[in-house]
């Protein structure tokens, strides 16, 4: 016999059970899926499986979702090419003579690699191995050095081709191509804020970020320019091939991802880094990450399908629409909730749980769905920097050589200013929404 309970009780019970499940320490997919399946069976009996299956099938067979493994493959293959190290050396000779030059170079490389890789783990690991020893050798402040790497490396989840954007689009029924174009300006805005912070702090506190170019090392302007052009040309080719095709409507994100994967493989061959072992490792890493995304997607779909079918969506909608302060009061609450969830839950789970519930409410609040989507995505940038569930902190700590003497407290201290800068970026996008909406409007 099915249990008859009010939507309010279902809402409270499901989220309470989910919270308790997360606190047990099990992988996120298990408590989400378990709560959804058990609650569904209690409320709807065997028919609950049909509800779950129909929604899951719609999400996983979405054509745009096929871009996930393709962009993951592209990013992993490009990481193997060694192009990032070459770009770091080329940009270093331009900025090394300035105070904070190595930190600025790290942020710039993180920004450039974000347009090609889109995988936070790869970007932060690469920057940690290449940039952190150089900064520590020049007596950089540990907090500034690690904070710059974490913040710059995390841009890969925002600037296209971001896996987060590819996942968000089908869940919210928003064009992934539009999301790609909407994310460029916010990504560059955050990068600019990070660099400005490093410049200001370096000149106010010269001891935290000394000049990095060795005395007597003078590289002619022409040689520096040649180094930069030679290293940037392949990256520019990849970006134009992928993003240009999407922007001008020549290809969908999925088709562009396939082209990008081919070009990344050809670049790896051209740089002499390709081997069957590299292909095997890249393929296995792609399968692992895609499998994790699919697992969380399936389990989250079970939760959301039952939650919405039981009337939980209406309970959340009525609650949000009744919040004092009108639509901006509701928006503020949503941003705070996303920020807090980001401290404890994987961003994939947040998107698959929150977005299907919030998507129908956003137009009723009078917000542009594309603008709101980017506000949530930029907000989730902070989830990579805020303990205890801070991916970037753990990636850096795991990749840093023990002899550098980097501890977790150094990294946490270093990322706090960058979390504040993300909040400032969000405020700028509230007051100037065209930061998000202008580029998509030109497509």
Order of alpha helices (4+ residues) and beta strands (2+ residues): alpha-alpha-alpha-alpha-alpha-alpha-alpha-alpha-alpha-alpha-alpha-alpha-alpha-alpha-alpha-alpha-alpha-alpha-alpha-alpha-alpha-alpha
